[in-house]
Structure formats: structure tokens, C-alpha cells
Amino acid sequence: MSTETLLPPEAYQWHRKPRSHRGPCPVCGCPSEGFKFAALGEHRAVAPDERKAATWLRRVPDPTRPRKYRYEPVKPAPGHHFGMMEKTRNHIVKAARLEAMGRPQARIADAMKVDVSTLREWKTRYATFWAEAAREARQQVVDTVREVAGSDGVLQDVQTFLALARAATTWCEVKGEPLFPKRDAMTLPEFFEEYYLRNCLADATKGTIYFYRLILRRWVYVTGDPALRDIDGRLLTLFRDALIEAQGEKPGSKMSLVTVRGYLRRIQTLLDKAGPPGTRNRDAAGILEKVPWIRPPRAIPPEPKIVPLEHLETVYRACDRMVSPMIEGVATVDWWRAILAVAYNTGLRRKNIFALEWSQVDIGRRLLTIPAAGMKAKRLLIVPLNATAIEHLERIRAPGRKKVFAIDYCQSWFNVAMRRLQYDAGLHCKHHFGLHDLRRTFATELYRRHPEAARLLLGHAVLDTTLRHYIEGERILTGCVDELPQPAAFRGNSNGQ
């Protein structure tokens, strides 16, 4: 029911506001503040069936025509919502609810089938009512997340719940309060910050710490951040199932089981460190008497992507079409061909390639020396250079430059430029490759000749890591089977003669 239907009949007739009365008119509700005209003199409310733009109408004597009136519409000022139509009120409530859920304005406008400019008009003209609706919607989002977290309701729509949880975290930070109430006992994120980070990750990289915190944030959203002693198999199962149903990197995809196993492995590591100390767990805190555990999902690693040499050659020839990066003393075509040749002939990780300095390159001894601090396994790596790698490095050597492949852009620029280069080369998108694919190609070709050399040059502690993630088994086995010695009789006719 609209507000106008609650007004008395005399509100739609011409009347005057009592001079002794302060605030809005007691008859029709026309306010005297926040409007273009004061609600004094003769005025009346405009009925819903005759309304176009004004909510109230005011009449004043027309000086150009005796005994005639000039009618002036009274429009609400920005921020005032008295007399708002019920339809507009409902739209604003819905829009504020979608905004509280973290939806951008474009998606809100599409959901409500209005233009973005209409949303801006509502937000400006009815700022007070919008703020009130948004405040209620935000609190409703926070209450919903607090109620659903830690229950099977999370699994009904995992992606929507996680979006609500992220939005609720934002609103709680604005208010200066935690999303979930403070526990009397230590929680898993608190254990990570107060114990595990200081005692077990003293030399960890920023990326490793960020990854742990990312996983723990997802853990808090799904489980409700329970105390360590309250974590059991049910919560671990809920977390595992929520990860399996969560969205992957691409829209519409699911998180890969390999990633799910990685998340669970780090959560299990934290729980083990909170458990009782043992022979293989000497630095455990001993907070938990018994550590909960669930079986992670079985995951088959995808077959490593190997770059055919003809595709690499096609992209290499197309490097003359690139116009950036523009580095003084270095031709752009030589820069691109050098990074492809060095990546293929050394098998270095992408971060090591872009961090490579000329002080680590020994042309005379034909060696690259990567310090332990720059390696994932924190071990010194010495990589021999072949003639092809040395030739390409010599082409881009310029005086005064510290890094070999220094660029003035962020590394995300390289992703876009690499993709554009392969499109220019005429390579289909399904055949596009990156620097890590060249590392896998290097590993496969080297493993065929010497398995232990492949492990050492990749910087792996055990050969199982090399086999599981870097070697294309089909190519290795095909070459071995072709070289299998055959009895002389096998090369004769079918009768063995």
C-alpha cells in the first residue's frame, strides 16, 4: 500500500499549514525544509492518479493576472524520500540488497531491467532512504553469513555464499567489528599467525604466506572460524565438499581436485602442528590431544603440456612483429627471441627468468648461478649454458643494465604480449603456450637422455616431482619402445622363415 493512500481526504484540497506548527504540514505531510519552496501558503498533496512529477502543489497569486493563481510544483530535494511511490521504494530496497551482496552497478541494473543512470538518480534523489535500506540489507547479509557458516547450508550454493561472506567481511570492517564473534579459545587463523608463522615459516616467501592466509580466509567463511578444539571430521568434510563445489579459475568451472588437495594439505599441516609432538613432528604445539583427519579426494594430475618444436619455431620467427618492450641498446626482436631461447634451453622458472641478473651469468664458464634465496627449494642451482643460449644472451647485453630481461611493465603485461605474439604467428589458441610449458618441454627432452640430470636442473628434491608434473610419459615411452632390440626372426615373414 502506498503512502499517499493513508492521507486524509482534506490533504488533497487546498489548505494552509498552521503557522504555529513546526516541521511538516500536519495535514498532507509537505515539509518546510529540504525543498525548493517552504510549505507555507496554500498547497495540497497531488493524488496518485494525477501525479506526474510533483508530490505536492503550491499556488501563489499571479501578479500579471488579477485574481488568478500560478501553480508551482514542489519537488523533493536530494536525500528526501517522503511521499515516494511504493514501486520506487521497492526498487530501491531491491537495489540496496543487491549492492549489499557485492554486486556491481551494471549487474544490478541488468537484474532490475533499468538503466545505470536510473540507479544513480535514485541514489542521489532518495539518498536518505537508500542509506537506510542499504544499512538494513548489509546487516541482513552479515546475519545470514553468521547463521549459515559451519552448516550444510553452505553447500546449497557455495559460490553465492562465498560472495556474501566477502561482502559481509567488508561491511564488518567498515563498522570495526569481526565477521564472527571472538572465541575464548585459539582458532586456526590465530594459531597460524601466533605460532606457525613464527616457528615454522620463518624463511617463507611472501607468496607462501599469502597463500596460507588465502586458504584460511576460505576456511573462516565456510566453517565460521571455530576454536581449534571444536574442529572435527565433520567440519573438515564440509570444507572439502565446499572446495569441490567452488568456482575455479574460469567462470562456470569447478575448482580442480589438485587444488582442493593442496588446500586440504595445508589445513592438515596446521592441525598437525597444533597436535601432540612426535618423532616426525618435534615442533608441534601440543594444543590438540588428537588431530582430526579426512581422506582428500583422489586427483590425477593433468598431462604436462609439451610445446612441439614446430610451434616454438613459428613463434620465434614472428618475434620481428613485436614493438615492445622498448629497451635502450636492445632490439625488441632480440629480446623476445632471447627469452624464448633461454626458457627452452635452461628450464628456469618464470620468476627466475625475470629476476636473472647479469652478475649471475658467466659467459666464459658457460654457467648460470641462481642463489638459494631465489629458488623455491632454497638450494643453490647452477645451470650450464649451451651455445644457443649464449648466442641469444650476447645479443641483448647492454652496458649499465642490471637485469637480463628487465622490463618497465608488470608481468601481467607479458602474458598479454605473449598471447598476442602467438596470435600474430598464426598459432591456434588451443596451442598457445607459456614459459612454464617451455620448462616442461625442456624437462621431457632432458629426462629422455638423463633422468637424474633433469631432476637436478629443475631444482627438484626428489625425482617423483619431476615425473608427476613435468614429464610427458607418452613421448618418453614411445622413444624407448622404438629403441627396443628385436630378434632377427621378428623381422622376417609371419611364418618365422
C-alpha positions as CSV (number, residue, x, y, z in Angstrom):
1,M,0.0,0.0,0.0
2,S,1.4,3.4,-1.0
3,T,2.0,6.2,1.5
4,E,-0.5,8.5,-0.4
5,T,-3.5,6.3,0.3
6,L,-3.0,6.8,4.0
7,L,-3.5,10.6,3.7
8,P,-6.9,12.1,4.8
9,P,-9.2,13.5,2.1
10,E,-8.5,17.1,3.1
11,A,-4.9,16.6,2.2
12,Y,-5.8,16.7,-1.5
13,Q,-7.7,20.0,-1.0
14,W,-6.1,23.5,-0.9
15,H,-5.2,24.3,2.7
16,R,-2.6,26.2,4.7
17,K,-0.2,25.0,7.2
18,P,-0.7,26.4,10.7
19,R,1.9,29.0,11.4
20,S,2.4,27.7,15.0
21,H,3.2,24.2,13.8
22,R,6.8,23.3,13.1
23,G,8.0,20.6,10.8
24,P,6.0,19.0,8.0
25,C,2.4,20.1,7.4
26,P,0.1,18.1,9.8
27,V,-2.5,17.7,7.0
28,C,-0.6,16.5,4.0
29,G,2.9,16.0,5.2
30,C,4.6,18.6,3.0
31,P,7.8,19.5,4.7
32,S,9.0,23.1,5.1
33,E,12.7,22.2,5.0
34,G,14.8,20.5,2.3
35,F,12.5,21.7,-0.5
36,K,12.7,24.4,-3.1
37,F,9.6,26.2,-1.6
38,A,8.6,26.4,2.0
39,A,5.4,24.7,2.9
40,L,3.6,27.9,3.7
41,G,0.7,29.4,1.9
42,E,-1.9,27.4,0.0
43,H,-0.8,23.9,-1.0
44,R,-2.2,20.4,-1.4
45,A,-1.0,16.9,-2.0
46,V,-1.1,15.6,-5.5
47,A,-3.2,12.4,-5.8
48,P,-1.5,9.3,-7.2
49,D,-3.8,9.1,-10.3
50,E,-2.9,12.7,-11.3
51,R,0.8,12.6,-10.3
52,K,3.4,13.2,-13.0
53,A,6.5,14.7,-11.3
54,A,5.5,16.7,-8.2
55,T,4.4,15.2,-4.9
56,W,2.8,18.5,-3.7
57,L,1.4,21.5,-5.4
58,R,1.6,25.2,-4.2
59,R,-0.3,28.1,-5.6
60,V,0.5,31.8,-5.3
61,P,-1.2,34.9,-6.8
62,D,-0.2,35.7,-10.3
63,P,0.9,39.4,-10.4
64,T,0.3,39.6,-14.2
65,R,-3.3,38.4,-14.0
66,P,-5.7,39.7,-11.3
67,R,-7.5,37.1,-9.1
68,K,-5.5,34.3,-10.8
69,Y,-3.0,31.9,-9.4
70,R,0.3,30.5,-10.5
71,Y,0.8,26.8,-9.6
72,E,4.3,25.7,-8.6
73,P,5.2,22.1,-8.2
74,V,7.0,21.1,-5.0
75,K,9.7,18.5,-5.8
76,P,11.6,16.7,-3.2
77,A,15.3,17.7,-2.7
78,P,18.1,15.1,-3.0
79,G,18.0,12.8,0.0
80,H,14.3,13.2,0.8
81,H,12.0,10.2,0.4
82,F,8.7,11.3,1.9
83,G,5.9,10.6,-0.4
84,M,7.9,8.2,-2.5
85,M,5.9,5.9,-4.8
86,E,5.6,2.3,-3.5
87,K,7.1,0.9,-6.7
88,T,10.2,3.2,-6.4
89,R,10.5,2.2,-2.8
90,N,10.5,-1.5,-3.6
91,H,13.1,-0.9,-6.4
92,I,15.4,0.9,-4.1
93,V,15.1,-1.8,-1.4
94,K,16.0,-4.5,-4.0
95,A,18.8,-2.5,-5.5
96,A,20.3,-1.8,-2.0
97,R,20.0,-5.5,-1.2
98,L,21.9,-6.5,-4.4
99,E,24.5,-3.8,-3.6
100,A,25.0,-5.2,-0.1
101,M,25.6,-8.6,-1.7
102,G,28.6,-7.1,-3.5
103,R,27.1,-6.8,-7.0
104,P,28.4,-4.0,-9.3
105,Q,26.0,-1.4,-10.6
106,A,26.0,-2.8,-14.1
107,R,24.8,-6.2,-12.8
108,I,22.2,-4.6,-10.5
109,A,20.8,-2.6,-13.4
110,D,20.6,-5.7,-15.6
111,A,18.9,-7.7,-12.8
112,M,16.3,-4.9,-12.3
113,K,16.0,-4.2,-16.1
114,V,16.7,-0.5,-15.6
115,D,19.5,1.8,-16.8
116,V,22.5,2.6,-14.6
117,S,21.6,6.2,-14.8
118,T,18.3,5.4,-13.1
119,L,20.2,3.8,-10.2
120,R,22.3,6.9,-9.8
121,E,19.2,9.1,-9.9
122,W,17.6,7.0,-7.1
123,K,20.8,7.1,-5.1
124,T,21.0,10.9,-5.4
125,R,17.4,11.9,-5.1
126,Y,16.5,9.4,-2.3
127,A,19.9,9.3,-0.6
128,T,18.4,9.1,2.9
129,F,16.1,6.2,2.1
130,W,18.8,4.4,0.1
131,A,21.2,4.7,3.0
132,E,18.6,3.2,5.4
133,A,17.8,0.4,3.0
134,A,21.5,-0.3,2.4
135,R,22.1,-0.4,6.2
136,E,19.4,-2.9,6.7
137,A,20.5,-5.0,3.8
138,R,24.1,-5.1,4.9
139,Q,23.1,-6.2,8.4
140,Q,20.9,-8.9,6.8
141,V,23.9,-10.2,4.8
142,V,26.1,-10.3,7.8
143,D,23.4,-12.1,9.9
144,T,22.8,-14.7,7.0
145,V,26.5,-15.5,6.8
146,R,26.9,-15.9,10.5
147,E,23.9,-18.2,10.6
148,V,24.8,-20.4,7.6
149,A,28.6,-20.7,8.2
150,G,29.6,-24.1,9.6
151,S,26.4,-25.8,8.5
152,D,25.3,-27.8,5.4
153,G,23.5,-24.7,4.1
154,V,26.9,-23.6,2.7
155,L,26.7,-26.5,0.2
156,Q,23.4,-25.4,-1.3
157,D,25.1,-22.6,-3.4
158,V,28.8,-22.4,-2.5
159,Q,29.7,-19.6,-4.9
160,T,26.8,-17.3,-3.8
161,F,27.6,-17.9,-0.1
162,L,31.3,-17.1,-0.6
163,A,30.3,-13.8,-2.4
164,L,28.0,-13.0,0.6
165,A,30.8,-13.8,3.0
166,R,33.2,-11.5,1.2
167,A,30.7,-8.7,1.2
168,A,29.9,-9.3,4.9
169,T,33.6,-9.0,5.7
170,T,33.7,-5.6,4.0
171,W,30.7,-4.3,5.9
172,C,32.1,-5.6,9.2
173,E,35.4,-3.9,8.6
174,V,33.6,-0.6,8.0
175,K,31.9,-1.0,11.3
176,G,35.1,-2.1,13.0
177,E,33.8,-5.5,14.2
178,P,34.8,-9.1,13.3
179,L,32.6,-11.1,11.0
180,F,32.4,-13.9,13.6
181,P,32.5,-13.3,17.3
182,K,35.8,-13.6,19.2
183,R,36.3,-17.1,20.6
184,D,37.6,-17.7,24.1
185,A,40.0,-20.4,22.8
186,M,42.5,-20.1,19.9
187,T,41.2,-20.6,16.4
188,L,43.1,-21.9,13.3
189,P,43.9,-18.5,11.8
190,E,45.1,-17.3,15.2
191,F,47.3,-20.4,15.6
192,F,48.8,-19.7,12.2
193,E,49.6,-16.0,13.0
194,E,50.8,-16.6,16.6
195,Y,52.7,-19.9,16.3
196,Y,53.1,-21.5,12.9
197,L,54.2,-18.3,11.1
198,R,56.9,-17.5,13.7
199,N,58.2,-21.0,14.3
200,C,57.7,-22.9,11.1
201,L,57.6,-20.3,8.3
202,A,60.5,-18.0,9.4
203,D,62.1,-18.1,6.0
204,A,59.0,-18.4,3.8
205,T,58.4,-16.1,0.9
206,K,55.6,-13.5,0.8
207,G,53.8,-15.7,-1.8
208,T,53.7,-18.7,0.6
209,I,52.4,-16.6,3.5
210,Y,49.8,-15.0,1.2
211,F,48.7,-18.5,0.0
212,Y,48.2,-19.7,3.6
213,R,46.2,-16.6,4.5
214,L,44.0,-17.1,1.4
215,I,43.2,-20.6,2.4
216,L,42.5,-19.6,6.0
217,R,40.1,-16.9,4.8
218,R,38.2,-19.5,2.8
219,W,38.3,-21.7,5.9
220,V,36.8,-18.9,8.1
221,Y,34.0,-18.3,5.6
222,V,32.9,-21.9,5.3
223,T,33.3,-23.1,8.9
224,G,32.5,-20.0,10.9
225,D,36.0,-19.9,12.4
226,P,35.6,-22.4,15.3
227,A,38.0,-22.9,18.1
228,L,40.8,-25.4,17.5
229,R,39.4,-27.9,20.0
230,D,36.0,-27.8,18.2
231,I,37.4,-28.8,14.8
232,D,36.4,-32.3,13.9
233,G,35.9,-34.6,10.9
234,R,32.5,-33.0,10.1
235,L,34.0,-29.5,9.6
236,L,36.8,-30.9,7.5
237,T,34.4,-32.8,5.4
238,L,32.3,-29.6,5.0
239,F,35.3,-27.6,4.0
240,R,36.4,-30.3,1.5
241,D,32.9,-30.5,-0.1
242,A,32.7,-26.7,-0.3
243,L,36.0,-26.5,-2.1
244,I,34.9,-29.2,-4.6
245,E,31.8,-27.2,-5.4
246,A,33.5,-23.8,-5.5
247,Q,34.2,-22.0,-8.8
248,G,37.6,-22.5,-10.5
249,E,39.7,-20.0,-12.3
250,K,37.4,-19.8,-15.3
251,P,33.7,-18.8,-14.9
252,G,31.4,-21.8,-14.8
253,S,34.2,-24.3,-13.9
254,K,34.8,-26.1,-10.7
255,M,38.0,-26.0,-8.6
256,S,40.4,-28.7,-9.7
257,L,40.9,-31.7,-7.4
258,V,44.6,-31.0,-7.4
259,T,43.9,-27.5,-5.9
260,V,41.5,-29.0,-3.4
261,R,44.1,-31.4,-2.3
262,G,46.6,-28.5,-1.9
263,Y,44.2,-26.5,0.3
264,L,43.4,-29.6,2.5
265,R,47.1,-30.4,2.8
266,R,47.9,-27.0,4.2
267,I,45.0,-27.1,6.6
268,Q,46.1,-30.6,7.7
269,T,49.6,-29.3,8.2
270,L,48.4,-26.6,10.6
271,L,46.3,-29.1,12.6
272,D,49.3,-31.5,12.8
273,K,51.4,-28.7,14.2
274,A,48.7,-28.0,16.8
275,G,48.7,-31.6,17.8
276,P,51.0,-33.6,20.1
277,P,54.8,-33.5,19.4
278,G,56.3,-36.7,18.0
279,T,59.4,-38.0,16.3
280,R,58.5,-36.5,12.9
281,N,56.6,-33.6,14.4
282,R,59.0,-32.2,17.0
283,D,57.9,-28.6,16.7
284,A,54.2,-29.3,17.3
285,A,52.5,-27.0,19.9
286,G,50.6,-29.8,21.7
287,I,47.3,-27.9,21.9
288,L,45.3,-30.8,20.5
289,E,45.4,-34.2,22.1
290,K,44.0,-35.8,18.9
291,V,44.3,-34.4,15.4
292,P,41.2,-34.8,13.1
293,W,41.8,-36.1,9.6
294,I,39.8,-36.8,6.5
295,R,40.8,-38.5,3.2
296,P,41.4,-36.0,0.5
297,P,39.8,-36.5,-2.9
298,R,41.7,-38.6,-5.4
299,A,43.2,-36.4,-8.1
300,I,45.0,-37.4,-11.2
301,P,47.5,-34.6,-12.3
302,P,46.8,-33.4,-15.8
303,E,49.3,-34.5,-18.5
304,P,52.0,-31.9,-18.8
305,K,51.7,-29.7,-21.9
306,I,54.7,-30.1,-24.2
307,V,55.4,-27.5,-26.9
308,P,56.1,-29.0,-30.3
309,L,59.3,-27.7,-31.8
310,E,57.5,-26.5,-35.0
311,H,55.2,-24.3,-32.9
312,L,58.1,-22.8,-31.0
313,E,59.9,-22.1,-34.3
314,T,56.8,-20.4,-35.7
315,V,56.5,-18.1,-32.7
316,Y,60.3,-17.5,-32.8
317,R,60.1,-16.3,-36.4
318,A,57.1,-14.0,-35.6
319,C,59.1,-12.0,-32.9
320,D,60.0,-9.4,-35.5
321,R,56.4,-8.1,-35.4
322,M,56.7,-7.1,-31.7
323,V,57.2,-3.4,-30.9
324,S,57.6,-3.6,-27.1
325,P,59.4,-3.6,-24.8
326,M,61.5,-0.7,-25.9
327,I,64.9,-1.0,-24.1
328,E,67.8,1.3,-24.9
329,G,70.5,-0.6,-26.7
330,V,68.5,-3.8,-27.2
331,A,66.4,-4.6,-30.2
332,T,62.8,-5.7,-29.4
333,V,63.0,-8.8,-31.7
334,D,66.3,-9.9,-30.0
335,W,64.7,-9.5,-26.5
336,W,61.7,-11.8,-27.4
337,R,63.9,-14.4,-29.1
338,A,66.3,-14.4,-26.2
339,I,63.6,-15.1,-23.6
340,L,62.2,-17.9,-25.7
341,A,65.6,-19.5,-26.3
342,V,66.8,-19.1,-22.6
343,A,63.5,-20.5,-21.3
344,Y,63.7,-23.5,-23.6
345,N,67.4,-24.3,-23.1
346,T,67.6,-23.7,-19.3
347,G,64.2,-24.8,-18.0
348,L,64.2,-21.9,-15.5
349,R,61.0,-20.9,-13.7
350,R,59.4,-17.7,-14.9
351,K,60.2,-15.8,-11.7
352,N,63.9,-16.8,-12.1
353,I,64.0,-15.7,-15.7
354,F,62.7,-12.2,-14.9
355,A,64.9,-11.9,-11.8
356,L,68.0,-13.1,-13.7
357,E,70.9,-10.6,-13.3
358,W,74.0,-10.2,-15.5
359,S,76.1,-10.9,-12.4
360,Q,74.7,-14.4,-12.4
361,V,75.7,-15.1,-16.0
362,D,79.2,-16.3,-16.6
363,I,79.7,-16.4,-20.3
364,G,83.3,-17.6,-20.0
365,R,82.4,-20.7,-17.9
366,R,79.1,-21.0,-19.7
367,L,77.1,-21.1,-16.5
368,L,74.1,-19.6,-14.8
369,T,74.2,-19.3,-11.0
370,I,70.8,-18.9,-9.2
371,P,71.3,-18.2,-5.5
372,A,69.5,-20.3,-2.9
373,A,67.3,-17.3,-1.9
374,G,65.8,-17.1,-5.3
375,M,65.0,-20.8,-5.6
376,K,61.8,-22.5,-4.5
377,A,63.7,-25.3,-2.7
378,K,66.2,-22.8,-1.2
379,R,69.1,-24.6,-2.7
380,L,71.8,-23.2,-5.0
381,L,71.2,-24.0,-8.6
382,I,73.9,-24.0,-11.3
383,V,72.7,-24.3,-14.9
384,P,75.1,-24.9,-17.8
385,L,74.5,-22.8,-20.9
386,N,74.7,-24.3,-24.4
387,A,75.8,-22.4,-27.5
388,T,72.2,-21.3,-28.4
389,A,71.5,-19.7,-25.1
390,I,74.9,-17.9,-25.0
391,E,74.4,-16.6,-28.5
392,H,71.0,-15.1,-27.7
393,L,72.2,-13.6,-24.4
394,E,75.1,-11.9,-26.1
395,R,72.6,-10.2,-28.5
396,I,70.8,-8.4,-25.6
397,R,73.8,-7.5,-23.5
398,A,73.9,-3.7,-23.0
399,P,76.1,-1.6,-20.7
400,G,74.6,-0.3,-17.5
401,R,71.8,-2.8,-17.3
402,K,71.5,-4.9,-14.1
403,K,68.8,-7.4,-15.1
404,V,68.9,-9.6,-18.2
405,F,65.2,-9.4,-19.0
406,A,64.3,-6.1,-17.3
407,I,61.0,-4.5,-18.4
408,D,59.3,-1.4,-17.3
409,Y,55.9,-3.1,-17.2
410,C,54.2,-5.5,-14.8
411,Q,54.5,-9.2,-15.6
412,S,50.8,-9.4,-16.5
413,W,51.8,-7.3,-19.5
414,F,54.0,-10.1,-20.6
415,N,51.0,-12.5,-20.5
416,V,49.0,-10.3,-22.9
417,A,52.0,-9.7,-25.1
418,M,52.9,-13.4,-25.3
419,R,49.4,-14.2,-26.3
420,R,49.3,-11.5,-29.0
421,L,52.7,-12.8,-30.3
422,Q,51.3,-16.3,-30.8
423,Y,48.1,-14.9,-32.5
424,D,50.3,-13.0,-34.9
425,A,52.3,-16.1,-35.5
426,G,49.0,-17.8,-36.7
427,L,49.0,-20.3,-33.8
428,H,45.6,-21.5,-32.7
429,C,44.6,-20.6,-29.2
430,K,44.5,-24.2,-28.1
431,H,48.2,-24.5,-29.0
432,H,49.2,-21.4,-27.1
433,F,52.0,-21.9,-24.5
434,G,53.8,-20.0,-21.7
435,L,57.2,-20.0,-20.2
436,H,56.3,-22.8,-17.8
437,D,55.3,-25.0,-20.8
438,L,58.8,-24.5,-22.2
439,R,60.2,-25.6,-18.8
440,R,58.2,-28.8,-19.1
441,T,59.4,-29.4,-22.7
442,F,63.0,-28.9,-21.5
443,A,62.4,-31.4,-18.7
444,T,60.9,-34.1,-21.0
445,E,63.6,-33.8,-23.6
446,L,66.3,-33.9,-20.9
447,Y,64.7,-36.8,-19.0
448,R,64.8,-38.9,-22.1
449,R,68.6,-38.6,-22.2
450,H,69.4,-38.5,-18.4
451,P,66.6,-38.6,-15.8
452,E,68.9,-37.5,-12.9
453,A,70.1,-34.5,-14.9
454,A,66.5,-33.4,-15.5
455,R,65.8,-33.5,-11.7
456,L,69.0,-31.6,-10.8
457,L,68.5,-28.8,-13.4
458,L,64.8,-28.4,-12.5
459,G,65.8,-28.0,-8.8
460,H,63.6,-30.8,-7.5
461,A,64.5,-32.6,-4.3
462,V,63.1,-35.9,-5.5
463,L,62.6,-37.5,-8.9
464,D,58.9,-38.2,-8.2
465,T,58.1,-34.4,-8.5
466,T,59.8,-34.3,-11.9
467,L,57.8,-37.4,-13.1
468,R,54.5,-36.3,-11.8
469,H,54.3,-32.7,-13.0
470,Y,56.9,-32.2,-15.8
471,I,57.4,-35.3,-17.9
472,E,55.1,-36.3,-20.7
473,G,55.2,-40.1,-20.4
474,E,53.8,-40.9,-23.8
475,R,56.8,-39.2,-25.5
476,I,59.3,-40.9,-23.3
477,L,57.8,-44.3,-23.6
478,T,57.4,-44.0,-27.4
479,G,61.1,-43.3,-27.8
480,C,62.1,-46.2,-25.5
481,V,59.8,-48.7,-27.2
482,D,61.1,-47.8,-30.7
483,E,64.6,-48.4,-29.5
484,L,63.8,-51.9,-28.0
485,P,66.0,-54.5,-29.6
486,Q,64.2,-57.1,-31.7
487,P,65.1,-60.8,-32.5
488,A,66.1,-61.3,-36.1
489,A,63.2,-63.7,-36.6
490,F,60.8,-60.9,-35.8
491,R,61.9,-59.0,-38.9
492,G,61.2,-62.0,-41.3
493,N,57.9,-63.2,-42.6
494,S,54.9,-64.3,-40.5
495,N,56.0,-68.0,-40.6
496,G,59.3,-67.3,-38.9
497,Q,61.4,-68.2,-42.0
